[in-house]
């Protein structure tokens, strides 16, 4: 069965240098497009959308960085969004260098990966 978008997240990495009082620094570095506190206590920092190279259905891509204060772990991924702001593609940032893209239709249904 296709993966749930919420489970397609990259390998978590340890940020030993992260201090709780440096939340503002994380917002400045990763959150220029917005910051969202999740119900599970994690903080998600959205980068600004970089416009697509050619006009069409996709508006562009952004980098998303998520920090879990409870574990001190962090993860990040690239999202491609359409003109309506829907996430249409996700590419996790993995420590092993592999690059897998996960694609979704305009309704959020998984359509495949490469």
Residue pairs with C-beta under 8 A, 6 or more apart in sequence:
2 109
2 110
3 102
3 110
4 110
5 87
5 90
5 102
5 104
5 108
5 110
8 77
8 90
8 92
8 102
9 66
9 75
9 77
9 92
10 75
10 76
10 77
10 92
10 93
10 94
11 75
11 92
11 94
11 95
11 96
12 68
12 71
12 73
12 74
12 75
13 73
13 74
13 75
13 95
14 72
14 73
14 74
15 67
15 72
15 73
15 74
16 72
18 26
18 67
18 72
18 74
20 69
23 43
26 43
26 45
26 65
26 67
27 35
27 45
29 45
29 65
30 45
30 46
30 47
30 63
30 65
30 76
31 45
31 46
31 47
31 65
32 46
32 47
32 48
33 46
33 47
33 48
33 49
33 62
34 45
34 46
35 43
35 44
35 45
35 46
36 43
36 44
36 46
37 43
37 44
38 44
41 68
41 69
41 70
42 66
42 67
42 68
42 69
43 66
43 67
43 69
44 64
44 65
44 66
45 64
45 65
45 66
45 67
46 62
46 64
47 62
47 63
47 64
47 65
48 62
49 59
49 60
49 61
49 62
49 81
50 60
50 61
50 62
51 59
51 60
52 58
52 59
52 60
52 61
57 82
57 83
57 88
58 80
58 81
58 82
58 83
58 88
59 81
59 82
59 83
59 85
60 80
60 81
61 78
61 79
61 80
61 81
61 89
62 78
62 79
62 81
63 76
63 77
63 78
63 79
64 76
64 77
64 78
64 79
65 74
65 75
65 76
66 74
66 75
66 76
67 73
67 74
68 74
75 92
75 93
76 92
76 93
77 90
77 91
77 92
77 93
78 90
78 91
78 93
79 87
79 89
79 90
80 87
80 88
80 89
80 90
81 87
81 88
82 88
82 106
84 106
86 104
86 106
86 108
87 104
87 108
88 103
88 104
88 105
88 106
89 101
89 102
89 103
89 104
90 101
90 102
90 104
91 99
91 100
91 101
91 102
92 100
100 113
100 114
101 113
101 114
102 110
102 112
102 113
103 110
103 111
103 112
103 113
103 114
104 110
104 111
105 111
